[in-house]
């Protein structure tokens, strides 16, 4: 296959690695701050009360499992689940923004940093879902250098996403407003 035909598939692999790492980091962070997660989920006001605790127990495990499956290259189910999760999160944020509740914490960052929801987060999740769709077609067989390139690119994308997420959370924090 010509290099031009491999580029979208290689980029899809890099994005899959990045999103896998983001899901792993998010799931582990939610597990570490599991006492806060039911409150974050309840703040969205989308689930009946009886489903909040089960959702709070299940979400970190689903994110970690999805992230791990994306990293080890299973497809297409992990990519479809990742797309579904990203669109679910985007939809929950969009509903609350439309309700005038843009002040609530997205729950997608460090547990100690509040990060209010907003249209940029909705767009970010939509864009990540669209990029993850690049992983759905059957990819070509990659050589070791391609896999190393995708891995390095995926880690770089992850670190940039986490950096921007942390900077946005810090900019929104009360300490920054003083």
C-alpha positions, 0 to 999 in steps of 0.5 A, a space after each residue: 500500500 502506498 504511504 498516502 493510503 497508510 497515513 489516515 490509518 496511521 493517524 487513526 492508530 495515533 489517535 486511538 492510542 491518545 484516546 486510550 490513554 485519556 480514558 485510562 487517565 480519566 478512569 483512574 482519576 475517577 477511581 481515585 476520587 470516587 467519593 466525588 464522582 456520584 456528586 458530579 454525575 448527580 449535578 448533570 441531572 440526567 439520571 434518576 437518583 437510583 442510577 447515580 451510584 451504579 453509574 459512578 461505580 461502573 464509569 471508571 471501570 468502563 473507561 479503563 477497560 475501553 482505554 486498555 482495549 484501545 491501547 492493545 489495538 482491539 477493534 472495532 468494539 473499543 473504538 465504537 464504545 469510545 465514540 459512544 462514551 465521548 458522544 454521551 459526555 458531549 450530549 450530557 454537557 450540551 443538554 446542561 449548557 442549553 439548560 443554562 447550567 454551564 457552571 457545573 463541573 465536567 468531571 473530566 479533569 483532575 478531581 481536585 480541579 473544577 472544570 466548568 462545562 462549555 461548548 469547547 468541551 462539547 466540541 472537543 469530545 465531538 472531535 475526538 469521537 470523529 477522529 476515533 472513527 478513523 480506527 474503524 476501517 480495517 487498517 493495513 499492517 504496520 511496521 515497527 517504525 510506524 507503530 513507534 511513530 503512532 505511539 510517540 504521536 499518541 503520547 504527545 497528543 495525550 500530554 497536550 490534551 491533559 496540559 490544555 485541560 489542566 490550564 483551562 481548569 486552573 484558569 476557571 479556578 477561584 484562585 485564578 480569579 483573585 
